[in-house]
Amino acid sequence: MPFDILMTQADTANPGTSSGVNTQTATTAELIKSGRFEELLDQFLTGSIDFLGKLLIALLIFYVGKWIIHRLTKLSKRIFERRIDDSALRSFLINILNIALFATLIILIINIVGTKTVSVVALVGSAGLALGLAVKDNLANFAGGVMLLFNKPFKGGDYIEAQSVAGTVQSVGILYTTLITFDNKTIHIPNGPLSTGNIVNYSTQANRRIDLPVNADYGSDVEMVKGLLIEIAEKHPLVLKDPTPFSRMVKMSDSSIEFVLRVWVLSDDFWQVTFDLNEQVYGAMNSKGLNIPFPQMTIHMAQD
């Protein structure tokens, strides 16, 4: 409440006062120049009481509005949980709703305490330009979050790989997408780069294929190795029968011949079957006398 905009009723009863101010209103500067300090003090007290009253009303409205917003958010969350399956979309919509409700509350408070909305809009517009230049990266992240929810490359609970990290999608926020890794670390990825980069989603398909490389010594019986790998795969209860397991020799390396065992499993069984097959193949090859080679180098010494 600046002093220079406080107005007072001029003393018109005695036009011959020493102040010489005969207008109906006087500014703070005029009151000081004319020595009318009692009126200035009266203005200050009146204005302070008015300001404190408006401040108390604004605080009361804010806390009541905050309580109402909290109730509306809880109600909206229950509605979204019944109608929207995607947890990432639910979290994003709840964040947007919170921002919109609090913005509405602030504008309502400004109107009630007496500030013109036009002035607020002008202030927000001028400040918005400077703020937009300062937080342009965050604005890009916000736009990226909107694009992710429209394009839906993943949903809450999907296991994805993006921006050189991998994890299960926990939520899509206003600015960041949150992933939880297998070892229970929380990773926050900015929505901007995430929406424009490559995203590998491992959860969209019901089945996944496991490609298990197996090396054997040169001189090993190729048919014997292939048959052993197929037998191991067919005996595993979680390996799908259709498509059938596949095994062939694919490469002759420097110190070994390389085979591949390909089997199809449910996406949820991918890691369990991978670990099981590695252990079972190693044990079966040892029991059959098939060696799994390791890189070796033979050095021939030159004669004098």
C-alpha positions as CSV (number, residue, x, y, z in Angstrom):
1,M,0.0,0.0,0.0
2,P,2.3,2.8,-1.2
3,F,1.9,6.2,0.5
4,D,1.9,8.2,-2.7
5,I,-1.4,6.8,-3.8
6,L,-3.3,7.3,-0.5
7,M,-6.0,10.0,-0.9
8,T,-7.8,12.1,1.7
9,Q,-10.6,14.5,1.9
10,A,-9.4,18.1,1.8
11,D,-10.2,20.5,4.5
12,T,-12.9,22.6,2.8
13,A,-14.4,24.0,6.0
14,N,-11.6,26.6,6.3
15,P,-10.3,27.6,2.9
16,G,-7.8,30.0,4.6
17,T,-5.7,27.3,6.1
18,S,-1.9,27.6,6.0
19,S,-1.7,24.7,3.6
20,G,-3.3,26.5,0.8
21,V,-4.6,23.1,-0.6
22,N,-8.3,23.6,-1.5
23,T,-8.8,20.5,-3.7
24,Q,-11.0,17.7,-2.5
25,T,-8.2,15.2,-2.5
26,A,-4.5,15.4,-1.6
27,T,-1.6,13.1,-2.2
28,T,0.9,12.0,0.4
29,A,3.5,14.5,-1.0
30,E,1.0,17.4,-0.8
31,L,0.2,16.5,2.8
32,I,3.9,16.5,3.8
33,K,4.6,19.8,2.0
34,S,1.6,21.4,3.7
35,G,2.6,20.0,7.1
36,R,-0.7,18.1,7.6
37,F,1.0,15.2,9.4
38,E,-2.1,14.3,11.5
39,E,-4.0,13.7,8.3
40,L,-1.1,11.7,6.9
41,L,-1.0,9.5,10.1
42,D,-4.8,9.1,9.8
43,Q,-4.4,8.0,6.2
44,F,-1.6,5.5,7.1
45,L,-3.6,4.0,10.0
46,T,-6.8,3.8,7.9
47,G,-4.9,2.3,5.0
48,S,-3.0,-0.2,7.2
49,I,-6.2,-1.4,8.8
50,D,-7.8,-1.8,5.4
51,F,-4.8,-3.7,4.1
52,L,-4.6,-6.0,7.1
53,G,-8.3,-6.7,6.7
54,K,-7.9,-7.6,3.1
55,L,-4.8,-9.7,3.9
56,L,-6.8,-11.7,6.6
57,I,-9.6,-12.2,4.1
58,A,-7.2,-13.4,1.5
59,L,-5.5,-15.9,3.9
60,L,-8.9,-17.2,5.0
61,I,-10.0,-17.7,1.4
62,F,-6.7,-19.3,0.5
63,Y,-6.8,-21.9,3.3
64,V,-10.5,-22.7,2.7
65,G,-9.8,-23.0,-1.1
66,K,-6.8,-25.2,-0.4
67,W,-9.0,-27.5,1.7
68,I,-11.6,-27.6,-1.1
69,I,-8.9,-28.3,-3.7
70,H,-7.6,-31.2,-1.6
71,R,-11.1,-32.7,-1.5
72,L,-11.7,-32.2,-5.2
73,T,-8.3,-33.8,-6.0
74,K,-9.1,-36.9,-3.9
75,L,-12.5,-37.2,-5.5
76,S,-10.9,-36.8,-9.0
77,K,-8.3,-39.4,-8.1
78,R,-11.0,-41.9,-7.2
79,I,-12.9,-41.2,-10.4
80,F,-9.8,-41.5,-12.5
81,E,-8.9,-44.8,-10.9
82,R,-12.3,-46.2,-11.9
83,R,-12.2,-44.9,-15.4
84,I,-8.6,-44.7,-16.5
85,D,-6.4,-47.8,-16.4
86,D,-3.1,-46.0,-17.1
87,S,-1.5,-44.9,-13.9
88,A,0.9,-42.6,-15.7
89,L,-2.0,-40.7,-17.4
90,R,-3.9,-40.5,-14.1
91,S,-0.9,-38.8,-12.3
92,F,-0.5,-36.3,-15.2
93,L,-4.1,-35.3,-15.2
94,I,-4.2,-34.9,-11.4
95,N,-1.1,-32.6,-11.6
96,I,-2.8,-30.5,-14.3
97,L,-6.0,-30.3,-12.3
98,N,-4.1,-29.2,-9.2
99,I,-2.3,-26.4,-11.1
100,A,-5.6,-25.2,-12.8
101,L,-7.5,-25.2,-9.4
102,F,-4.7,-23.3,-7.6
103,A,-4.5,-20.7,-10.5
104,T,-8.2,-20.2,-10.3
105,L,-8.0,-19.7,-6.5
106,I,-5.3,-17.1,-6.8
107,I,-7.3,-15.1,-9.4
108,L,-10.3,-15.4,-7.2
109,I,-8.4,-14.0,-4.2
110,I,-7.0,-11.1,-6.3
111,N,-10.5,-10.2,-7.4
112,I,-12.0,-10.3,-3.9
113,V,-9.3,-8.2,-2.3
114,G,-9.9,-5.5,-4.9
115,T,-7.2,-5.7,-7.6
116,K,-8.4,-5.5,-11.1
117,T,-8.2,-8.7,-13.2
118,V,-7.0,-6.6,-16.2
119,S,-4.0,-5.5,-14.2
120,V,-3.3,-9.0,-13.1
121,V,-3.5,-10.3,-16.7
122,A,-1.1,-7.6,-17.9
123,L,1.3,-8.4,-15.1
124,V,1.1,-12.2,-15.8
125,G,1.6,-11.5,-19.5
126,S,4.7,-9.4,-19.0
127,A,6.2,-11.7,-16.4
128,G,5.3,-14.7,-18.5
129,L,7.6,-13.7,-21.4
130,A,10.6,-13.3,-19.1
131,L,9.7,-16.5,-17.3
132,G,9.2,-18.4,-20.5
133,L,12.7,-17.4,-21.7
134,A,14.2,-18.5,-18.3
135,V,12.5,-21.9,-18.2
136,K,12.2,-22.8,-21.8
137,D,13.7,-26.2,-21.1
138,N,10.9,-26.9,-18.6
139,L,8.3,-25.7,-21.1
140,A,9.8,-28.2,-23.5
141,N,9.5,-30.9,-20.9
142,F,5.9,-30.0,-20.2
143,A,5.1,-30.2,-23.9
144,G,6.9,-33.5,-24.1
145,G,4.8,-34.9,-21.3
146,V,1.6,-33.9,-23.2
147,M,3.0,-35.6,-26.4
148,L,3.8,-38.8,-24.4
149,L,0.3,-39.0,-23.1
150,F,-1.2,-38.4,-26.5
151,N,1.0,-40.8,-28.4
152,K,1.1,-43.4,-25.5
153,P,4.4,-45.2,-26.3
154,F,4.1,-46.7,-22.8
155,K,1.8,-46.7,-19.8
156,G,2.2,-47.0,-16.0
157,G,3.7,-50.4,-15.1
158,D,5.5,-51.0,-18.5
159,Y,9.2,-51.9,-18.5
160,I,11.0,-49.5,-21.0
161,E,14.5,-48.6,-22.0
162,A,15.1,-45.0,-23.0
163,Q,17.8,-42.3,-22.7
164,S,20.4,-45.0,-21.8
165,V,18.4,-46.2,-18.8
166,A,15.8,-48.9,-18.2
167,G,13.1,-49.4,-15.6
168,T,9.4,-49.8,-14.9
169,V,7.3,-46.7,-15.5
170,Q,5.9,-45.4,-12.2
171,S,4.4,-42.1,-13.3
172,V,4.4,-39.3,-16.0
173,G,4.7,-36.0,-14.2
174,I,4.4,-32.4,-15.5
175,L,8.2,-32.2,-16.3
176,Y,9.6,-35.7,-15.6
177,T,8.8,-39.4,-16.1
178,T,9.7,-41.6,-13.2
179,L,11.2,-45.1,-13.6
180,I,11.9,-47.7,-11.0
181,T,14.9,-50.0,-11.8
182,F,15.2,-53.7,-10.9
183,D,17.5,-52.8,-8.0
184,N,14.9,-50.3,-6.7
185,K,16.5,-47.1,-7.8
186,T,14.3,-44.1,-8.9
187,I,15.2,-42.4,-12.2
188,H,13.6,-39.2,-13.3
189,I,13.8,-38.6,-17.1
190,P,13.0,-35.2,-18.6
191,N,9.9,-35.5,-20.7
192,G,11.3,-33.4,-23.6
193,P,14.2,-35.6,-24.6
194,L,12.1,-38.7,-23.7
195,S,9.3,-37.8,-26.1
196,T,11.8,-37.1,-29.0
197,G,14.2,-40.1,-28.4
198,N,14.0,-43.8,-29.0
199,I,11.8,-45.8,-26.5
200,V,12.0,-49.5,-26.3
201,N,8.9,-51.0,-24.6
202,Y,9.3,-54.5,-23.4
203,S,5.8,-54.9,-22.0
204,T,3.5,-54.2,-25.0
205,Q,3.8,-57.7,-26.5
206,A,2.5,-60.8,-24.7
207,N,5.4,-63.0,-25.8
208,R,9.2,-62.5,-26.1
209,R,12.0,-64.5,-27.7
210,I,15.1,-65.6,-25.9
211,D,18.3,-65.9,-28.0
212,L,20.8,-67.9,-26.0
213,P,24.4,-68.1,-27.5
214,V,26.3,-71.3,-26.7
215,N,30.0,-72.0,-27.7
216,A,31.6,-75.4,-28.2
217,D,35.1,-76.6,-29.0
218,Y,36.1,-77.2,-32.6
219,G,35.6,-80.9,-33.3
220,S,32.4,-81.1,-31.3
221,D,29.5,-83.1,-32.8
222,V,27.2,-80.4,-34.3
223,E,24.1,-82.5,-34.3
224,M,24.8,-83.7,-30.8
225,V,25.0,-80.0,-29.5
226,K,21.9,-79.0,-31.4
227,G,19.9,-82.0,-30.1
228,L,21.0,-81.3,-26.5
229,L,19.9,-77.7,-26.7
230,I,16.5,-78.6,-28.2
231,E,16.0,-81.2,-25.5
232,I,16.8,-78.8,-22.7
233,A,14.3,-76.2,-24.1
234,E,11.5,-78.7,-24.7
235,K,11.7,-79.9,-21.1
236,H,11.4,-76.5,-19.6
237,P,7.8,-75.9,-18.4
238,L,7.7,-72.2,-19.2
239,V,9.0,-72.5,-22.8
240,L,6.2,-72.1,-25.3
241,K,5.5,-75.0,-27.7
242,D,4.5,-72.7,-30.5
243,P,6.7,-71.4,-32.0
244,T,8.8,-74.5,-31.4
245,P,12.4,-74.1,-29.9
246,F,15.1,-73.6,-32.5
247,S,18.8,-74.4,-32.5
248,R,21.5,-74.1,-35.2
249,M,25.2,-73.4,-35.5
250,V,25.6,-69.7,-36.5
251,K,29.3,-68.9,-36.5
252,M,32.8,-70.2,-36.5
253,S,34.8,-68.0,-34.2
254,D,38.6,-67.9,-33.6
255,S,38.6,-70.5,-30.9
256,S,35.1,-72.0,-30.9
257,I,32.0,-72.8,-32.9
258,E,28.9,-70.8,-31.9
259,F,25.4,-72.1,-31.6
260,V,22.1,-70.3,-30.8
261,L,19.1,-71.5,-28.9
262,R,15.9,-69.6,-29.6
263,V,12.8,-70.1,-27.5
264,W,9.6,-68.1,-27.0
265,V,8.2,-67.4,-23.5
266,L,5.6,-65.1,-21.9
267,S,7.0,-61.6,-21.3
268,D,6.7,-62.1,-17.5
269,D,8.8,-65.3,-17.7
270,F,11.7,-63.8,-19.7
271,W,14.3,-63.5,-17.1
272,Q,13.5,-66.7,-15.2
273,V,13.7,-68.8,-18.3
274,T,16.9,-67.0,-19.4
275,F,18.6,-67.8,-16.1
276,D,17.3,-71.4,-16.0
277,L,18.5,-72.2,-19.6
278,N,22.0,-70.8,-18.9
279,E,22.4,-73.0,-15.9
280,Q,20.9,-76.1,-17.5
281,V,22.9,-75.8,-20.7
282,Y,26.2,-75.4,-18.7
283,G,25.4,-78.5,-16.6
284,A,24.3,-80.6,-19.6
285,M,27.4,-79.8,-21.7
286,N,29.7,-80.7,-18.9
287,S,27.9,-84.0,-18.3
288,K,28.2,-84.9,-22.0
289,G,31.9,-84.0,-22.2
290,L,31.3,-81.0,-24.4
291,N,33.8,-78.3,-23.6
292,I,32.9,-74.6,-23.5
293,P,36.1,-72.9,-24.8
294,F,37.6,-69.6,-23.8
295,P,39.7,-67.3,-25.9
296,Q,43.3,-68.6,-26.3
297,M,46.4,-67.5,-28.2
298,T,49.2,-69.8,-29.4
299,I,52.7,-68.1,-29.6
300,H,55.4,-69.7,-31.8
301,M,58.9,-68.6,-30.9
302,A,61.2,-67.8,-33.8
303,Q,64.6,-69.7,-34.1
304,D,67.9,-67.9,-33.9
